[in-house]
Amino acid sequence: MSILVVGSVALDTVETPFARVEEVLGGAASYFSTAASLYHQVNLVAVVGSDFPREYLDFWRSRPINLEGLQVKEGRTFRWIAQYHMDMNTRDTLDTQLGVYAGFHPTIPDDYRASELLFLANIQPELQLEVLSQVPKPRLTVLDTMELWIMTARQQLTEVIRRVDILLMSEEEVRQYTNQASIFSGVRQLLGMGLKYVIVKQGSYGALLFGADGTYFTAPTYPLEEVIDPTGAGDAFAGGFLGYLSNREPAVDGCYSVDDIKCAVVHGNIIGSFVCEDFSIARLRGLTMEDIASRYQKLVQYSHFDRHWQ
Amino acid sequence: MSILVVGSVALDTVETPFARVEEVLGGAASYFSTAASLYHQVNLVAVVGSDFPREYLDFWRSRPINLEGLQVKEGRTFRWIAQYHMDMNTRDTLDTQLGVYAGFHPTIPDDYRASELLFLANIQPELQLEVLSQVPKPRLTVLDTMELWIMTARQQLTEVIRRVDILLMSEEEVRQYTNQASIFSGVRQLLGMGLKYVIVKQGSYGALLFGADGTYFTAPTYPLEEVIDPTGAGDAFAGGFLGYLSNREPAVDGCYSVDDIKCAVVHGNIIGSFVCEDFSIARLRGLTMEDIASRYQKLVQYSHFDRHWQ
């Protein structure tokens, strides 16, 4: 089941208290595509400038990533410059240079339209609406967003939320969007907008899954001795999540089972954990299904306990 | 298997952004005893003043709580006054009035000496050492502490840590005591001091269990719609933890199985969740094993996922 992603591709300059990298492959769509292509074919829609390093294109071509929808425009690729604080959880964006991204409008190639899984990575809600108007209703649409759009494009964001199945939000974003102090009340409000699931990201503490059917699931994170760079962890999470589902068969009603959705969240956490172990997508490059399976088995061991007591 | 606890009994005045209570039953030993007595006989050692309300003594007498070691001294009971911030996770201690607690020295009654499980609740490390000198080596000793002792009584605290089996610490306390930014490095240092297990408390995010044998376990928290007052959650956690173990048989080597320890952590989280649903010990009063079993089954459902995939 092929996966369509629309989002940003960037060149990131990232400084942590311990190291610094310059102009490495970044952007939500880059992390997502690289992650999801570990599982299945990915159809990428994004824009890069004429300065975009050929080596990244070559790398993607070596994976099941379709680049037909990747626009290459005269000009500079989107740049993002950020600095992490000592806790490695919070960061300051020092500079954002939009470059060719400023005039970006997603165009979905004909070959992509049959994609059954759609990830609307974190871009302007109005561009996400442009995507939705170009594709027939996919089997499952997952939406990511950020504080900026909650503050500046709330109305369009609301329109997008009403048209997707699953929303990814951090705890802070749930509070900001819903104006509820309690995550549970906030999520209830979001589910009331027609979502099937809300996944609340808790950084290094993991993720909570809430279903409109009452499902609640708290997924363990894979424990990391050392975090090198958490950039892209949320996008890699989405890549693992949809990547896992792309290999599963939905039930006759077209919906995935709750067990599959839970498993997908665990895969998301696993891929997110790998990403944090190096800068950019470096840790995903050589990753195999065996590496993923090994962490999966460890997470079972780390989080399961006797189903019955006494 | 009876449980000995030594710690504080206090009258708490607590203000949250939503409510306020005055001079209600508080103190680590109060929360612990009430919680652990849901499972088994508890032997309490603490001090109260002549003003200590009789109703609390009557309540404890209605439970399997032995009060022989509870000293009643002429004077005022320990008072603690605190105010919670909007996030309900952080608080300011506004006042501490030691009263009769100032001259407290624990005396372990003869009848208590056969207690096989010992909880050294959060009191001065030198008093914890006094306890250890009065009891033959129990089967299992669990230690709680706080930032104040890490800063002001590090040497005695270190001596206590070397003589116990399990240490409870928050993430912040692990960092403070070990001077390690990484929890994993900090815990390794602590386990190197001879502990069998370290349990790292993460507030509303749950608890991590680390074993000297390499065990790692991340326990789910029971999701609460609303937190009324988190005071005592850590002590109630310890009560659920040791309470559960008090009904289990250790293996022939005298040690509990890892599965039992994991289960005990889950019980700790469950009892901790109940405590947060009301002020003081109010929510624990009418609690039954059926209530606990119901949350246990829900936590299985909320945190388990397919052991195998593909």
Contacts between the chains, C-beta under 8 A, distances in Angstrom:
chain1	res1	chain2	res2	distance
A	86	B	181	7.3
A	181	B	86	7.3
A	182	B	225	6.7
A	182	B	226	6.5
A	184	B	223	6.8
A	184	B	224	8.0
A	184	B	225	5.1
A	185	B	225	7.6
A	202	B	205	6.9
A	205	B	202	6.9
A	205	B	205	4.4
A	205	B	206	7.9
A	206	B	205	8.0
A	208	B	223	7.8
A	216	B	223	6.3
A	216	B	302	5.3
A	217	B	302	6.0
A	217	B	303	7.3
A	217	B	305	7.4
A	218	B	220	4.7
A	218	B	221	7.5
A	218	B	223	7.6
A	218	B	302	5.6
A	218	B	303	5.5
A	219	B	305	7.6
A	220	B	218	4.8
A	220	B	303	7.5
A	221	B	218	7.5
A	223	B	184	6.8
A	223	B	208	7.8
A	223	B	216	6.3
A	223	B	218	7.6
A	224	B	184	8.0
A	225	B	182	6.7
A	225	B	184	5.0
A	225	B	185	7.6
A	226	B	182	6.5
A	244	B	309	7.8
A	247	B	310	7.5
A	259	B	305	7.2
A	259	B	306	5.7
A	262	B	305	4.5
A	262	B	306	7.5
A	263	B	305	5.7
A	263	B	306	5.5
A	263	B	309	5.6
A	265	B	305	8.0
A	266	B	305	5.6
A	293	B	309	7.8
A	296	B	309	6.4
A	300	B	305	7.6
A	300	B	307	5.2
A	302	B	216	5.3
A	302	B	217	6.0
A	302	B	218	5.6
A	303	B	217	7.2
A	303	B	218	5.5
A	303	B	220	7.5
A	303	B	303	5.9
A	303	B	304	7.7
A	304	B	303	7.7
A	304	B	304	5.6
A	304	B	307	7.3
A	305	B	217	7.4
A	305	B	219	7.6
A	305	B	259	7.2
A	305	B	262	4.5
A	305	B	263	5.7
A	305	B	265	8.0
A	305	B	266	5.6
A	305	B	300	7.6
A	306	B	259	5.7
A	306	B	262	7.5
A	306	B	263	5.5
A	307	B	300	5.2
A	307	B	304	7.3
A	309	B	244	7.8
A	309	B	263	5.6
A	309	B	293	7.9
A	309	B	296	6.5
A	310	B	247	7.7
